[in-house]
Amino acid sequence: MNAQVENAAKEAKAAFRTFANAAPGMRAALLREIAAGIERLGDALIECVHRETALPVARLGGERARTCMQLRLFADVAERNEWIDERIDAAEPARTPPRPRISSRLRPLGPALVFAASNFPLAFSVAGGDTAAALAVGCPVIVKAHPAHPETCAMVASAIHAAVETCALPRGVFALIGDAGIDAGIAAVRHPAIKVAVFTGSQRGGLALWREANQRAEPIPFFAEMGSVNPLFVLPEALTSQSEPIANGLHASMTLGVGQFCTQPGIVFLVDDGAGRAFLERLAALVAATPAGNMLSSVICRNYTQGVVAFAAIGGVRKLAAASAAGEAIPDRAAGAALFAIDVDTFLAQPQLSDELFGPSSLVVLCRSPADFVRCAEALPGQLTATVWAGEHKSGDNEDLLWMLEQKAGRVVFNGFPTGVEVGEATMHGGPFPATTDSRFTSVGTRALLRFVRPVAWQTPAT
């Protein structure tokens, strides 16, 4: 057994009862102190993240703000204590048979294991939304650091440790596993003290850990977000007046963050007519002129570069545009945007074309008419998002497509773009398999805490 895992799990188990029964105000105070501690790290934190991930400093400032906002949002949720969803069935002693009094509420599951994500080294990492949600309901948290940004993980963890100490909570309320090895993550999932785990990353990694969680002597909930191609459907009506802004917005969305967003629009469905071809021509020109960008690591960049080559070799796929990876970017992280096209029948005959290619590329599927959109939507696997550009056309006129997209995605976007996930009460960042392992839950927004709780009922006699 990995020594780091064993020590962290032992301390988390010991801390669980105290933390689960802490006053709501105490858990809220902890989350607010973590946010303040992260802010006190100042420029040193931003410089560290930039050095490890090559993400732009401006982007990282915004991500830090989002991270602290999430922590304070969940502090408010913890303090209000409304998440417990208390329900009471009053006793009815005169009834035959008498009805007992039953009260129920949500209770924390136990020590939670969080896997830090690569593409959001602050907002989906050590002090990200998963950690905030688990701490808000009283679950001690153990985070498995991401090997792509270990120093960042350690810096943020230091702020959390300090907050736990300031709030006079047990040490086991939080721990960081810094071991970069795969075995450490597997050992943590297998440890009997862990009662729930969450993961954001590749389908291969997520499914491997999900199987480990389900093969334990005591299986545990394992919530994995494993990516998505986020299909975007452009109805002909939308192109009559909005062709240029849609092309500009789509290009910005597919290349945002060098395409390293789980909501990057990887497949676009378009009618193959004059307006559609003009739109595609403009989009290809934008892609070809896109400056090279730095990906999060050399491994991720290599996988993307190899994926582009493999994608172009698939029968029926045409490469419409490929931006140069040369320039001022870091050599082993430099990635160029790419745009591909294929006809609808060839797309439907090759399911692998719906697989995610993590990076700044998209595939355009050329359809004969909007009727093909429904067939294509039905053929897609589960997604985090699906987008419909209908212009002023009423969405109700596309009921078959909208119904199908509701079955396939956790969030349906109208006349917009999927990149950018708002943090709030109504947010849904999840979707049917294989986008996630459980489509009933979200990893963003206040409903995210439902992954870390279960209902418990107390029953007393009617008399």
N, C-alpha and C positions, 0 to 999 in steps of 0.2 A: 504493500500500500504506500502511495506517495505520502511522504511525511507532511508536506504542506497541506495536502487535502485532509489528512487525518486530524491534524491539529485544528484546522479551521472548522471542520465538521463537528468535532468534539466541543469546541467553544460555542458554536452556534446552537447546538442542541441544549447546552447548559443555559444559554441566554434566552431561549425561546419563551419559557413561561413568564419570566419577568417582563420581557419586551411585549409579548402578546397582551398582557394585562396592564401595561402602562397606560396612564391617562391619555386621552386623545390629544390634549394640549402638549404632552411631553413628546409624542411622536411628531407633532407639528413643529415643535421647537427644534427637534433634531434636523428635520428637513430644511428649515430656514437657516439653521446654523451651517449646514453643508453648503447651501447656496452662497452664503456670505463668505465661507472659507474658500470656495472656488474663486470668487471675485477677488479675494485678498491675494491670491497667487499672482494676479496681475499679468504684466507682459511676459513674465518668465514662462507662464503656462502656454500662451499663444506661440511664443518662439519655439518651445519644445515640440508642440504639435506640428507646427510648420516644418521643422527640421525632420521629423519622423515621417510625415505623410505627404509633404510637398503641397498641401492644400493652401490656397491663398490666405493671407493674414486677414483680409476683410471678411472672407467667408467664415473664418474661425472665430472672429469676434461676434458675428451673428449667431454662430452655433453655441458659443458659451452663453450668450444671453438667453437663447432658447433653453439650454440645459438648466439654468438657474430659474427661469420662468416655470419650467415643468416641476422642479422641486418645490417651488412656492405654491403652485397650483395644487399639488398633492398634499402640501401642508394644510391648505385651506380645507381640502376634502377630509383629511384626518381630523382636523379640529372640529368640524361640524358633526362628525360621527354618523352622518346619514347613510354612509355606505353599508352599515350593518343590516339594513333592510329588516328591521324588527317587525314581526307579525305575531298577533295574539288571537287565539281562538278561546273565547271565554268559556268557563265551565258552565254546564247546564245540569245541575243535580236532579232536576225534576224530570229530565228526559229519560226514556226507557230504550236502551240502557243509558245511564248517566254519561254525559260527555265530560271527559276530563279537561282541565285547563292545559292548553298547549301554547307555548311561546317558542319562537325560533328566531335566529339571527345568524348572520354570516360570521364565521370565525377564521382566523388565519390558519393556513395549512401547516406551516412549520418552516424550517430553514429552506431558503430559496437559492438556487444556483443560477447565476446570470452569466452568459457568455458575451463578452464585449464584441461589438461589431467593428469591422474594418473601415466602412465608408463614413461613419459618423463617430469619430474618436472621442467626442464629448457627449453628444445628445443620445447616443445609443451605446454608450460604453459604461465605464465604471460608475458614474453618477447619473446615468441616463434615465429614461422613462421607466425601464423595467425595475431598476433599483428603487426609484422614487415610489413606484406603485407598491412594491413589496414592503418597503419600510413603513409606508402610510398605514398599512393594515396590521403591522406587528410581526412581520416575518423577518428574522435575521437574514442577511444577504451575504453570500459568498460569490465573488466575481472572479471568473477566469479571464485574466488579462489577454489582450490580443497581441500576438507576436509582432505585428506590424508597428505598434506604437507602445512598447513596454514602459518607456520613461514617462510618457503621458499618463498611462494607467497608474504608475506609482505616485506621481504628483497629485493626481485627483484623490487617490486612496488616502494620501496623507491628510488631506482636508477632511475626509470622512472620519478617519480615526480621531482626529482632533475634535470634531464635532461630537462624536460618541463620548469622548472623555469630558468635554465641556458640559454635556447634558447628564453626566454621572450615570450613564447606562452601562450595562455589562460589555466587556471587551468583545464578546462573541457576536454582538449585533452586526458587525461588519468584518469581513476579511477579504484579502486579495490573494489569489493564487497567481504568482508571477511566473511559474514554470511554463515555458513556451511549448513544451512537448504535447503531442496528441494524447499520450497516455494519461497525463494529469487530468485532462478534461473527462476522459472515460472513467477514470477512478472516481472523480467527483460525482458523476452521474450515478455510478454504482453504489456510492456510499449510503448505507441505510439511514443516516441522519438527514439526508436530503429528501425533502418531501415534494418539491416542485422545481422544474428547471425551464429556462427560456433561452432561446437562441435566435440570432439574426445572422444569416450568411448563406452559403451555397446549399443547393439541394443535396449534394453528395454528403457534406458534413452534417447537415441537419437530419437527414434520414438515418445516418449511422448512429448518431446520438439518440435519436428517437427510438431506434430499435433497442439500444442499450437500456433506455428507461423502461421499456415495456417487457424486457426479458429479466428484470430484477425479480427476486423472490417476492418483493412487494412493489409492483409497478407503480410509477408516479406519473402525474400529468407532465407532459413535455410539450411546450409550445414553441414550435419552430416557424420562423418566417424565412422562406427559402427563395424569394425572388419571383419575378413576374415579367412578362413581355408587354403588359399594359396596352392592349390593342386600342387603336384610335380609328374610328370610322368617320369618313368625311362624305356626307351626303351631297349630291350634285347641287342642291339648292344653296348650300353654304358657299359654294365657289362662285356663284353668280355675282356676289357683292363683296366677298371677304377672302378671295383667293390669296392675295398678297399678305394680309395680316395673319392668315392661318399658316401659310408657309413660313413666315418669319417666326411666328410663335412656336411652331413645331420644331424648327431648326434649333431654336434656343432651348427648348425642352429636352430634345434628344442629346444635345451636347453639353447641357448644364453639368458642371462638376466633372467634365470629361466622361459623361455618361454613367457615372458611378452612383446613380440613385436607384433604389429598388423600384421606383415608379417611373423610370425612364421609358418613353414610348418606343418599344422595340419593333412593333408591327403596325403598319398603317394600311387601311383598306380604302380603296379609291376606285371609282368607276373609270374605265378606260375609254374616255371620250375626249373631245377636243379640249374642254376645260380641265379635265383631269390630267391630260398630258402636259398642258401649259403649266399647271401647278407643279407637276413633277419636275419639269425642266427648271423651274425657279428653285425648288428645294435642292435639286442636285447641284446647282451653281453655288448655293449657300454652303452646302456641305463641302464642296471642293475647295472653297476659300477659307475654311475654318482653320485657325492656327492650331498647331500641335499643343497638346496639354499633357501635364504630368499625372500619371495614375498613382494610386496609393502605394504601390510597391512594385518592385521589378517582377515579382511572381505574377501579380495581377496583370501587369502590362504584357508579359510574355504570353499568358493565357489568352488575352484579348487578341494580340497580334496573330497567334496561331489560329484562333477561332475565325478571324476574318478570312484568312487564307483557306481554311477548311470550308467555310460557308460559300465562298466564291466558286468552289469546286463542285458543289452540289448541282446535279443536273437540272437545267431550267432556270437557274439563278443567274441574273445579269448584274454585274457591278456597274452602277450608274455614276458613282463619284467616289473618290478616295482622296482625302486630304493628306498632305505630306506630314510625316512625323518628325521631319527635320526642323531645325530652328534653335530657339533658346531653351527648349525643354531639356530635362535631364535625360541623357542618352538611354539608360536602361529603363526609363519610366515613360518615355515619350510615346504618345498614341495619337493617331490621326483618325478623324471621323470617316465613316463610310456609309454609303447608301446602296441598297440592293433592290431589285425588282423581280417579280415572278408573276406568271398568270395564275388565275384562281384555281384552275383544275390541277395544275402541277402542285400548287401549294396544298390542296386538300389531299393529294395522293402521298405526301411526304410529311408525316407528323413531326419529324425532327426539326422542321423549319419553325416550329413553335417554341423551341428551346431557347432559353435566355442566353444571349451573348453579352456578357457584362462589359459595357463600354459604350463609346459614342457612335453606335451604328443602328440603323433601322432597315427593315425590310418592307417594301411597298408591295402589296398584293393587288394586282389589277383585275377588277371584276367587270363582268358584262353589264350588270345593273345592280341597284341596291338590293334586289332579291337575293343576290349571292352573299350579302352581308350576313344574313341569318344563318345560312349554311356554314359560313366560316366561323361565326361566333359559336355555333353548336359544336364545331370540331375542336375548338380551343380547350386546353386544360384550365384549371382554376387560376384566377388572376387576383392581384391586389386591386387593380383598377381597370376600368374600361371607359373610353371617352367617345362621345357622339357629338359631331359638329353638324347641326341641323339648321344653323342660321335662324331665320324667323319662322321656319317651318315648325308647326306644333309637334311636340314630342309624341303626343297621342296618336299621330298618324303613323308612327313607327312601332306600334305595340308589340309586334312579333320580335323585332330586334331588341327592344327594351326588356321584354320578358326574358329573353335568352341571356342578355347581359346580367340581369339580376341573378340568374342561376350561376353565372360564371365568375362574378367579381364581388368584392366587398365594398367598393365605392364606384359609383357611376358618375362621371363628370360630363356636364353639358356645356358646349361652346367654350371650352377652356382646355387646360392641359394638366396632366396628372402630377407632374413634379411639384413638390411643395405639399406637405401634409400638415394641416392646421392642428394645433393641440387644443382640445376643448371638450365640452360635454358630449357633443354629437358625433365626434370623430370615429370613423371606422377604418383602421389600418390592419386589414387581414383579408382573408378570402378563402374560397374552396381549395382543397388539395389540388396540386402540389404547392400553391402559393404559401399555404400554411398547413400545419398538421391538425388544426381545429378551427373551422370557419366561424365558430360561434363567438370568438374572442378577438379583441383588438390589442395591438401593442402600443398604440398611441391614444392619448385622451384619457379621461377619468375612468372610463369603463375598463381600462387596462388592469385595474386592481382586481377585477373579478377572476383573473387567472390564479390569484394567490389565496383564495378563500373557499370555504365550503359551508353549507348550512348545517347548523346543529339545533335540535329541538329539545326543550325541557318540558316534561309532562308531569302534572301533579293530579291527584284524585279530585273528583268533583266536589267532594264534601270536605 
